[in-house]
Amino acid sequence: SLAMDSGAPAKNNAEMLPDGTNPEGVDPVPPLNWTSKSDLKDVVIYGNLMSPPVVKIRHHLGFAGVEYKCVARKPNSQPTGSYQKIPSMEVNGRVVNDSYVIVKHLLPALYPDSDAKDLASGWEAKITYGLQLAMEAEVLEDPDMLGPLLQMVGMPSFLAFFGWFMPVGGPGRKIPQSIRDKRAAKDDTYGPLKTMQEYLAEFGSHITDLSFFQGAAAATAVDISVFATVYSFYTLPIVKKVIADANLSEWWGRMENIMPESISKDDFV
């Protein structure tokens, strides 16, 4: 989900998609009213294993001990009039679209402390419309990442030798340029896109020795969103280096240690 909207509240049902679910960046109508974990029953996540927004939702739910199922879904695979991106999430038989909207509504249910929720909401926009997009664009622009990227998705790395015809692997290539162009259209809302290094350095400035965000003794919603957004790409050298340069390697290890083993066993079928 390369969501570009601000999660604006919908005014009426007319703003919903023909199937009754919310479009990208718009709150569902009628309101979800998720206020505690007990509201999150029969949860199904639609997407794939590697998508950063999908990984983020899985980590928030898994860390909170909320049970969920995973169902494989490709982008642009739904009937006309339905949401075409991933992820979508079903709760109690109701489908919610767009990772930013989903996480925004999960925060009050999973992190009922109001101060923590408000702080996380501000950072969630920075992570979704900043860190994630910067990471995706920079990885897809780096010619040295073609081989590792191909291996990451299960393809032979020797295909990187044919990188000259791929839509990735350099600044201006089709896919990373599309990410940057779509994000630039939202500069008035979120400011110009910074670098992955800048976002992680800002986050890292809130981490002290042996702690989590803002010195917390336990992982916060912000810790989980940053960790899970980067998680799929962490094996890539460029991403691991940026984590190290932001002095977050030890924090990363702490996050790995506290995540439930069940998350790593998720399977999209």
Buried (B, 14 or more C-beta within 10 A) or exposed (E): BBBBBEBEEBEEEEBBBEEEBBBBBBBBBEEBEBEEBEBBEEBBBBBBEBBBBBBBBBBBBBBBEBEBBBEEBEEEEBEEEBBBBBBBBBBEEEBBBBBBBBBBBBBBBBBEEEEBBEBBBEBBBBBBBBBBBBBBBBBBBBBEBBBBBBBBEEEEEEBBEEBEEBEBBBEEBEBBBBBBEEBEEBEEEBEEBBBBBBBBBBBBEBBEEEBBBEEBEEBBBBBBBBBBBBBBBEEBEBBBEBBEBBEBEEBBEBBEEEBEEEBEEBEBE
